[in-house]
Amino acid sequence: MADIKLTYFNVTGRAEISRLILAYANTKYIDDRTSKFQSLKPTLPYGQLPVLSYNGVTIAQSMTIARFLANEIGLAGRNNLEKAEADEIVDALVDLQNSGYGVMFCKDPEKKDELLEEFKVKAKTGLTQLESRLKSRGGQYFAGNQLTWADLQLFNILEFLKALLPAPAENFPLLKNLETRVGDLPNIRRWIEKRPK
Ligand SMILES: N[C@@H](CCC(=O)N[C@@H](CS)C(=O)NCC(=O)O)C(=O)O
């Protein structure tokens, strides 16, 4: 069995997709939630978290980590085309997450309100596009008509968006249905119930 440690802060953020992939596969790993970031920072390849230690090899960049784990456990797609379909969705969702971070971390209250209004429009457009992509791929899963990490990322980012929008998937029936099906997967449900709050 591989020796795995995922280091991040004690929040969901950019590590949660990897934690969901590991939870789905019921993989044993160290869920390292550091409170000593400043002393760790100089040792990190890009001075940022998350980082993954896999059999002693350090991998940085959240999506590289998640994609690697998805490949390892067979959730990345069955061939290069399915992998590209899944990656496309993951990237579109990360675009939304990055816009959301722009609002959350804005310190000027007036500017923050302005960014939030812009973000609502962006989120609506992005989710409309994703609903349409899901429909065009059969309506059940984003890639290859079977579960991939793109579906877990949808679940993850919809949860992230709830900090800014009350019910992000409300008007998107296919996305909402997929979110519910992912949340009902036994290993995912178990993880959501047991993970640190
Ligand atoms: N592109 C990087 C971004 C990582 C990133 O922004 N990490 C933040 C936490 S979400 C961080 O470590 N911030 C502290 C810092 O930059 O000093 C990734 O996806 O992993």
The ligand as an SDF file (V2000), in Angstrom:
LIG
                    3D

 20 19  0  0  0  0  0  0  0  0999 V2000
   -2.0400   26.8930   -7.8390 N   0  0  0  0  0  0  0  0  0  0  0  0
   -1.9130   26.4520   -6.4750 C   0  0  0  0  0  0  0  0  0  0  0  0
   -2.4530   27.5300   -5.5550 C   0  0  0  0  0  0  0  0  0  0  0  0
   -2.2340   27.1200   -4.1310 C   0  0  0  0  0  0  0  0  0  0  0  0
   -2.6740   28.1920   -3.1680 C   0  0  0  0  0  0  0  0  0  0  0  0
   -3.1180   29.2990   -3.5460 O   0  0  0  0  0  0  0  0  0  0  0  0
   -2.5340   27.8620   -1.8890 N   0  0  0  0  0  0  0  0  0  0  0  0
   -2.9030   28.7920   -0.8470 C   0  0  0  0  0  0  0  0  0  0  0  0
   -3.9810   28.1830    0.0370 C   0  0  0  0  0  0  0  0  0  0  0  0
   -5.4580   27.8560   -0.8680 S   0  0  0  0  0  0  0  0  0  0  0  0
   -1.6850   29.0590    0.0200 C   0  0  0  0  0  0  0  0  0  0  0  0
   -0.8830   28.1760    0.2750 O   0  0  0  0  0  0  0  0  0  0  0  0
   -1.5870   30.3050    0.4860 N   0  0  0  0  0  0  0  0  0  0  0  0
   -0.5520   30.7420    1.3800 C   0  0  0  0  0  0  0  0  0  0  0  0
    0.5210   31.5050    0.6730 C   0  0  0  0  0  0  0  0  0  0  0  0
    0.4760   31.6510   -0.5680 O   0  0  0  0  0  0  0  0  0  0  0  0
    1.4140   31.9940    1.3870 O   0  0  0  0  0  0  0  0  0  0  0  0
   -2.6800   25.1320   -6.2730 C   0  0  0  0  0  0  0  0  0  0  0  0
   -3.6930   24.9280   -6.9570 O   0  0  0  0  0  0  0  0  0  0  0  0
   -2.2490   24.3190   -5.4390 O   0  0  0  0  0  0  0  0  0  0  0  0
  1  2  1  0
  2  3  1  0
  2 18  1  0
  3  4  1  0
  4  5  1  0
  5  6  2  0
  5  7  1  0
  7  8  1  0
  8  9  1  0
  8 11  1  0
  9 10  1  0
 11 12  2  0
 11 13  1  0
 13 14  1  0
 14 15  1  0
 15 16  2  0
 15 17  1  0
 18 19  2  0
 18 20  1  0
M  END
$$$$
